[in-house]
Each structure stands twice: as C-alpha cells, then as structure tokens.
Amino acid sequence: MTIQRVPSLHDALAEVSDFRQASGRRYDLLAVLLLSCVAMMSGARSQSAIADWGKNYGQRWLKLLGINRPRGPSQPTVHRIFKGVDACQVERAITLWADAMLRSFSVSEAALEALAIDGKSLRGSHKQGAKEDHLVSALSHRLGVVVAQIAVADKSKENGCLEPLLEAIVLEGRVITTDALHTTRAVAQKIIEGGGDYLQPVKANQPTLLEDIREVFNHAEELKDTITKAQTTDQHADRIETRSLRTSTALQDYLDWPGHAQVLELRRVIVNKHTRKTRHELVYGITSLPPAEASAKELLKLWREHWHIENKLHYVRDVTFDEDRSQVRSESVPQVMAALRNLAISVMRLCGADNIAAACRRYAANPTLAFAAIGLIKRE
C-alpha cells in the first residue's frame, strides 16, 4: 500500500460548525470527526466500535486527534454528536476536500475525468424515523473516491433531487455517467450548462428516444458511414464476457436532446465456462461527447467503469462495513455515518488500497499508517 499526500482532512472538517455550547463541552467536534474517520479506517462498523477505538488505543493517539482526556468519547456521546451535527455541512466539507484531492491527483488533458452517479437505500431507516433514507453519491471513476453525496426521502424522488448534487460538483471538464433513472432532458441540460459532458443509458422511461436510437442500429448498413465500433472480452471466475459497442452520429441533426453528439448500442454476451449457458443483453445510450473527444473504445471503457460505484462503494459499505445491518437509523445519523464511511474509503483508495477489508486490518494493526494517511503525522 503506497501512501500519497492528500489535501488536509483536518482543515476540511474544521469547517463544520459545532452545534453545542462551549460550556461543558468535553470533546471538540473536529476531534470526534477525525477519530471516527481513523476508527473506520481501522474497520469500525458502528458508533460503539468508534468509541472502543478511542478507549483501546490510548492517550498517545487521542492527543494527536486533539483529545486531551484519558479516554475518547463514549458511544452515547458519539451518537449525540452525530445526531446534532449538520449532515449537510459534513457533506459539503467532504465535497470540497474531494474536489481538492481530484485536482491534486491530476491527469493529462487528453484523459477523460469521469464521475459516476447512483443511489443506495439505507434499509430500515424510513421505518425508524430517518428523514432521508436514500443516498445519492458521485464517485470518481479514476480514483474510486466519493466526490459528493446527498440524501433524499426515497428512491422514487432520487431523480428530482439530482440538481443539488450536480450543483455541488465541479462539472466543467468532467464526464457524468448515470443509470437510466437519471436519463432526462433536465439532467442532461444541467450537465451541459455546467460545462460537463454525459454518458447515459436509455431505457423504457424515455420511449421515444429509445425507439429513435434502435432505428439507427436497425439500419446500420445504410448508416455505416456514421458508425464506429469497439469490443472487449474479459474473463472473471467462470464467466467470459464480450462487450461490443457501436456508436453513431446519425441523429445529430434530428434529436432534440441537450448536447447530444452520439448514440450508442452495447451488446453483452456472457458465457458460463462450465455450463456453457449463454446470456445476451442489449442496451442503448446517449452521450454529449463527439467522436473527436471520445472514441468508441473510450466510450466502452466509460460505460463499464460507471459500475465502479457499485463494486467500489456500495458493495464495500454493505459487506466490509455492514451498513445495511446497522441499528442506527434515526434522523440524520445514518447520513453522517455514511458520509464518514465514504471519507474513510476514499482515503484508503488514495493510499493505494484495492481490498478495503485488508486495508482496514492493516490500519488497525498499525495506527501510524492511518494517521499518516490523513495527514496528522509525517510519513516515516
């Protein structure tokens, strides 16, 4: 695992205002947020585990976090702080940190900087009184870190609340990839107005657009001068998957869709090596990226990497951090916990971790690595 210098978490989280009166305050808010991040990097799944980290690791590490007491905050104290802190302020602070991080880990001008947007429900939160039980996140394709997150009341309202997330993100020079739920004119227009580009799948929620794209590829021979192709074949475990993408500029002067440049057809053929059973999938899409800026090969890569948000974020939060079985479901506490999990995962990704569970074990065994990763001590 390689530790790289990242923008200061201390400075970013210091922007979150403390809701408590100074009188009688035992633990600074900043110290508790930093403690939570380090504890989660060490594998803490719950508020009790965060409190246990502060109790078990001792004063040496607590002082580095800004805690000058013999032991860290108890679980009830952590809960009260998470319940009272402004979740939106926490999210904004993390978004500003993440954007600074993206800039500090810059890429060449020719490379496409893509962000994937998708939502995840917190199971059981709505029944237990959580105000907003569905979280919509934006994840960097390149670095696998969360750039921004918002909470909405439920999945049915996810699309209508996407505008605040797009406003929180620096769109200029970036490509936004989404699932079909977010393939709407309003979302496309917002991205284009912000100076960004999009790649979006088209399904039954846009029936006219879907039919227009199908017609292009049903008449591929007549329109072959507008079509380019790319294909990849990958093997994973007992699966062999072939992806074939065709792109076309045939609808450039026909479609009334904000920023449209190319339409896409993606065929997937998945073969089970043992049973020899074959599954065929056919999906369509649309992008504002013209051929001069994104070839069929690059678009195929972008489309596939959109699903990093599932396997590098949602899966990790569910499996490594056991998010769906968390008993903390009231008010904005789940959102704060999820934001800090995102932050811990992001720091570990920046430090070169591919396997987050293994990284947590490493940080738990050697706290120096965790404190160096968030910039509280110098790397040896």
N, C-alpha and C positions, 0 to 999 in steps of 0.2 A: 504494500500500500504506500503510495507516494503522497507526502503531504505538500500541498502547494499553498501559497499565500492567498488568502481570500479577504475581501473587504471586512472591516471590523464589525463583528456581531455586537460587541459592547456598545459601540457608537450607534448602531442601528436600533437596538432595543431600548437604548436610553431615551429615545423619542416617545416612547409610550408613557403617557402620564399616569401617575399614581392616584387612584380614586380615594385613598384613605387619608384621614387626618394625620398630621405628623406626630401628634401626641399619642404615645403608647404604641407606635409602630415599631415592631421588633426586627422586621426583615424588609429591606428595600425591595421594591418591585423588580428592579433590574436584576438584582442578585437572584431572586426566585426564578425569573425567566431564564437566566443563564444556567442556573442549577438544573432546571427542567430539561434544557437542551442537552447538557452534558450527561444527565442521567438517562435520557432517551437514547443518546449515542452509545450508552453502555447497556442498552437493552431494556430499560424500564418501560413497562406497558401501562402502568396505572399511576394515579396520584399517590397511592401507598408506596409503590416502588420508587417514585421520585423522592418521597420523604425518607425511605430506607437508605437511599444512596447518600443523602445528607447526613444520616446518622452513622452509617457504617464506614465511610471513607475518612472521616476525621477532620480536625481543625486545619491542617495544612492546606487541604483543597478548598475548604469552606472560605478561608481568608482570601484565596485567590479569586473567589467569586464575589467577594465583598461582604461576606458574612463574618462578623466578629463575635460570634456567640459559640458556646461549647458544642452545639449541635445545630443541625439545619431545621427548617420548619417542619412541623408535623403534618400529617395528611389533612386534618381539618383546616389547618392554616392554608395549605396549598389550595384546597377546594374553595375556601372563601375568596382567595385572591383570584383564582380563575373565574369564579362566579361574578366578581365585581369589576374586573378589568374590562376595558372597552375592546371587544374582539375585533372590531373594525380597525382600531388603531394598531393592534398587534399585526393584523394582516397587511396594513399599509407599510408598517416598518419593515416587514419581511419582504414586501414587494420592492421597496426602494433598495434594500440590501441585495436582492436577487438581480435587479437591473444593473447595479454597480458591478456585481460579480460577472454578469454576462459580458459587460464591456471590458472588464479586466482580463477575461479569457477570450480575447477577440479572435476572429478567424479572418481569412483572406477575403478581399472584397468580392471575389468571384463566387465564394461559397454561399449557399442559401442558409439563412438563420431561421429555423422553423420552431414554432410553438404549437403544441397540441392542446386542445381544449376538450374536456369531457367532465361529466359529473359522477358523483358517487353518493348514494344514500347512506345515512348512519342508521342502522337497523334499530328499531325500538325507540328512537329519540322522540318521534312525534307523540307516541302514546304516553311518554313520561314527561311531556311538557316542554320539550325543546322548541324554541320559537322557529328555528330554521333547521330542518333536518336533512337537507341535501346540499352538498358542497360541490361547487364547480371550480375546477382548477385549470391552470395553464402551465404546461411542462415544457422545458427546453428539450427538443429532440437531441441536440448535440451533447448536452451535459447531463441530461436526466435529472434536472433540478426544477423545483416548483418556482415559477416566476410570480404567480398571483393566485388568489383564491377568494371566492365569495360564497356566502351561504344564502340559500333560497328556501322557501317554505316546503316545496316538494318538487319532484321531477317534472310534473306537468307544467310548472312555472319556470323551469330552467331556461327555456329559450327566451322568454320575455325579460328575464333578468340578466341576459348576457351583456347588455350595454355597459353596466358598471364595471364588469370585468375587463372589457375591451378598453374602457377609459383608463383603467389602472395600468394597462400595459403600454409600453412604448411600441407602437405598431410600425413606425417608419422603418423600412428596410427589412422587415420580417415577414415570414410566411405563416399564416394561421391555418392549421389543419383542424377539422372538426368531424363529428359524426353527422349523420343525416338529419338529426333533430335540429341542428343549427343551420342547415342549408336553407336560408331565407334571403330575400332581397334586402331586408333591413340589416342583417348581419354582414352581408357582402358589401353593402353601401358604407357601413360604419368602418369596415376594414380599409376600403379604398380611400375614404376620406382621411383616414389616419396615416396614409402613405404606405400601407402594407399591401400584401397580396394574400390570396386564399387558395386552398385546395379543399374541396368539399364533395362528399359523396352525394349522389342524387337518387332518392328512392320515392316511394309512393306518396310522401307528403308534398311532393312537387310533381304532380302527374303530367302536366303539360310539358314542363321542362324535360322530364324523364322520357316522354314519348318522342320529343324532338331529337334528343341525343340517340335514342335507339334507332331512329330512322337514318341517321348519319351512318352508323356502322352496319345497318342492314343494306346500305347501298355503298359499301366500301369500295367496290370495284370502280363505280362511276366517280367516286370522290378520292381515288387513291393518291392524287397529287397533293391532297391536303393532309394525308395521314402519315404518321411516323410510328415506329414500333420499338418495343424493348421487352426482354424476357429474362427471368432469373429462375434457377432451380436450386432449392435448398433441401437438406436432409436434417431432420431432427428426430432422434429416437427412432420410432418405427414409421415415421411419416416422411414421404417425399412430396414436396410441394413445388409446383411450377406456376409462376405468375407471368401472364402475358398481358402487356398493356398496349393499347392503341390510342393515339391522340389525334385530334383533328381540329383544324381551324375553319372548317366548312361553315360554321354558324356565326362567324364573326360579324357579318352584316345583317344577320337575321334575328338573333336573340336580343331581347330587351332585358338584359341581366347585368347589374352593375359590374363594370370592369372585366367582363368575360373576354377571354382570349383563346382558350382551347377547351374542348370537351373530351372526356376520357371513357374508355371501356376497359375494364380489368377482368380477365378470366383467371380463375384459380382452379387448378386440378390437384387434388390431394389423394395420394395413393398410400394405402397401408401396405408396408413391405411384407407383412406376414400373411394377412388375409387376402391381399391383392384387391380389396374393395377400393373403388374409386369414387370420389365425390367431386362434383363440378359446381362451381359458383360463378355467377356473372353479376358484376356491379358496374354502375356508371358514376361519372363525376364531372366536375367543372372546376376550372381554375382561371385566375386572372393572370397567370404567368405566361407570357408569349414564348414561342419556341426558341427565340434568341436568348432568353434568360433561363429557360428550363427545358432540357431535352426530355424525351420520353423516358430515358434511363433515370434521370434525376427525379422526374415526377413519380416513377415507380418506387424509388427509394423513399421519397417523402411520404407517399401513401402508406407504405408498410411501416415506417417509423412513427406514424401517428399513434400506433398501438403501444408505443413505449409507455404511454400514460397508464395503460392497464397493467403491464407487467413490471414496470419500474416504480410505480407509485401505489396504485390501488391494491395490487396483489401484496406488496410489501407491507402496507398499512394493515391489511387483513391478516396475513399469515405471520409476519415477523412481530408485529406489534399488537395483533389480536384485537384490532379496532372494533370489529363487528360484535364482539362479545363483551365489550366494555360496559360496566354497570353505571358509568357516569353519563347521564342522558339529559339532565335538566338545563333549561335556559341556554346560555351561550357557552357553557363549559365544554360541550363536545367540539365546538368550532375552535376554541382556544387550544384544546388538546391536539386536534388535527393539524392546526397551524404549526404548533411546535414539533409535531412528528414530521411534517413536511420539511421544516427547517433542519432537523437532525438528519433526515435522509439526504437533503441537499448538501449539507456539509460533508457527509461521508462520501457522496458521489464525487464531489470536487476533490476529495483526497484520494480518489482512485479506486473506491470500493465498488466492485461488481456484485459481490454477495453481501447484502446488508446484514444478514444474520451473523455471518462470520466476522464482519467488521465490528458489530456490537460486542461480540466476545473478546475481540482484541482490545477494544477501548475499555471494557470492564476490567481486563487484566492489567492494563497499563494506562491509568488516567492521564499520564503525561501527554500521550498522543491526542487525547480528546481536547485537553486544554491548549495544546499547540495548534490543533485544527481550527479552533475558534479564536485564536489569536491572543489568549490570555498569558501564555508563556512563549518564549522563543524556542524554536526548534533546535534541538541539540545537534 
